Amino acid sequence: MLELLSAAGPDPDHAEAMMLYGRLVGTWNISNRYRFGDGQWRTAAGEWRFGWALGGRVVQDVLFCPEFHDRYPGTTIRMYDVTTGLWQITWISPKLPSYFSQIGRPDGAGGMIQEGADSQGRRSRWTFTDVTPTSFYWQGFSAAPDGEFELFQEMHATRR
């Protein structure tokens, strides 16, 4: 199964567009700061691996943060939609259980923005900013009861 899932690189017909997320392919060390249900922020180290999948038309990642025990691993599938030029994104973490469905696009400043909803219908926004070949900053937001986005997680990543 893993042989069929993995790909050596981006689909050559869409290689340029695939690099929006394809530039993250590799292994990253992360400092993960997360606000738990009790309102307390906790920080832990982790690992985030990105790779090519499904004929090079998907960038899939696995996020692992062992100090948060039941929080990870989780995986994200990012599929480039050639008809819209947008990314169809699904994140799952079976142990929670948790599920997000989002649409991704460039943010106009060299990063990426993903917007959608979680499994309970709350609006979500995830951003990748300060993206360089060796680092990036990720933030996760969810809609508060008043409709405003609130930060619930942030990660600083450094390429291994």
C-alpha positions in Angstrom: 0.0 0.0 0.0 2.7 2.5 0.9 4.5 1.9 -2.4 1.2 2.8 -4.2 0.7 5.9 -2.0 4.1 7.5 -2.3 5.4 9.4 -5.3 9.0 10.5 -6.2 8.0 14.1 -6.8 5.3 16.4 -8.2 3.1 15.6 -11.1 5.2 17.0 -14.0 2.1 18.5 -15.7 1.4 20.7 -12.6 4.9 20.8 -11.0 4.9 24.6 -10.5 1.5 24.8 -8.8 2.4 21.7 -6.7 5.3 23.6 -5.1 3.0 25.8 -3.0 3.0 22.9 -0.5 5.7 20.8 -2.2 8.4 23.1 -0.9 7.6 21.7 2.5 8.5 18.1 1.5 11.0 16.7 4.0 11.3 16.4 7.8 10.9 19.3 10.2 11.5 19.7 13.9 8.7 21.6 15.6 8.1 23.6 18.7 4.3 23.0 19.2 2.3 25.4 21.4 -1.3 24.2 22.0 -4.2 25.5 24.1 -5.9 22.6 25.7 -9.6 22.4 26.7 -8.8 23.7 30.2 -7.5 26.9 28.6 -3.9 26.3 29.5 -1.1 26.6 26.9 1.4 23.8 26.8 4.5 23.5 24.6 6.2 20.4 23.4 8.7 19.3 20.7 7.6 17.2 17.8 8.2 16.2 14.2 6.4 17.1 11.0 7.1 15.0 7.9 5.8 16.1 4.4 5.9 13.9 1.3 4.6 13.4 -2.2 1.7 11.0 -2.7 -0.8 9.7 -5.2 1.1 10.3 -8.4 2.6 13.6 -7.2 -0.8 15.3 -7.1 -1.0 15.2 -3.3 1.3 16.5 -0.5 0.7 14.4 2.6 2.1 15.1 6.0 2.2 13.3 9.4 2.5 15.4 12.5 3.8 13.7 15.7 4.1 15.3 19.1 4.6 12.5 21.7 4.5 14.7 24.7 0.8 15.5 23.9 0.1 11.8 24.0 -3.4 11.5 22.6 -3.0 14.6 20.4 -0.9 13.0 17.7 -0.1 11.5 15.2 -2.4 13.1 12.7 -2.2 13.4 9.0 -3.1 16.0 6.4 -3.9 15.3 2.7 -3.5 18.3 0.4 -4.7 17.7 -3.1 -4.2 20.3 -5.8 -7.5 20.7 -7.8 -6.4 21.4 -11.4 -9.9 22.6 -12.2 -10.0 25.4 -9.6 -6.3 26.1 -8.9 -7.1 25.6 -5.2 -6.1 22.9 -2.7 -8.6 20.5 -1.2 -7.4 19.7 2.3 -8.4 17.1 4.9 -6.8 16.7 8.3 -7.6 13.8 10.6 -6.5 12.6 14.0 -8.3 9.3 14.8 -7.3 9.2 18.5 -9.1 12.4 19.3 -11.2 11.9 17.1 -10.8 15.1 15.0 -11.4 16.1 11.4 -10.9 19.3 9.4 -11.9 20.1 5.8 -10.4 23.2 4.3 -9.5 25.0 1.0 -6.0 26.2 0.6 -4.4 28.9 -1.5 -1.4 31.3 -1.6 -1.8 34.1 0.9 -0.2 36.7 -1.4 2.8 37.2 0.9 4.7 34.0 0.2 2.8 31.8 2.5 -0.4 29.7 2.5 -3.9 30.1 4.0 -6.4 27.3 4.6 -10.0 27.9 5.6 -12.9 25.6 6.3 -14.5 23.9 9.2 -13.8 21.2 11.8 -15.9 18.1 12.4 -18.3 20.2 14.7 -18.9 22.8 12.0 -16.7 25.5 13.6 -14.9 27.7 11.1 -11.2 27.2 11.0 -8.2 29.0 9.5 -4.6 27.7 9.3 -1.7 29.8 8.1 1.8 29.1 7.0 3.9 32.3 7.1 7.6 33.2 7.1 8.2 30.2 4.8 11.9 29.8 3.8 13.8 26.7 2.6 14.8 26.0 6.3 11.9 27.2 8.4 8.2 28.3 8.6 5.6 29.4 11.2 2.2 27.8 11.3 -0.9 29.0 13.2 -4.3 27.4 13.8 -7.4 29.5 14.5 -10.9 28.5 15.2 -14.1 30.6 15.3 -15.0 31.8 18.8 -18.7 32.0 19.8 -18.8 35.7 18.7 -17.5 34.6 15.2 -14.0 36.0 15.6 -11.0 33.7 15.0 -9.0 32.8 18.1 -5.5 31.2 18.1 -5.5 27.7 19.5 -2.2 26.4 18.2 1.1 27.6 16.8 4.2 25.8 15.6 7.7 27.0 14.7 9.3 24.5 12.2 13.0 24.0 11.3 14.1 21.7 8.6 16.3 18.7 9.6 
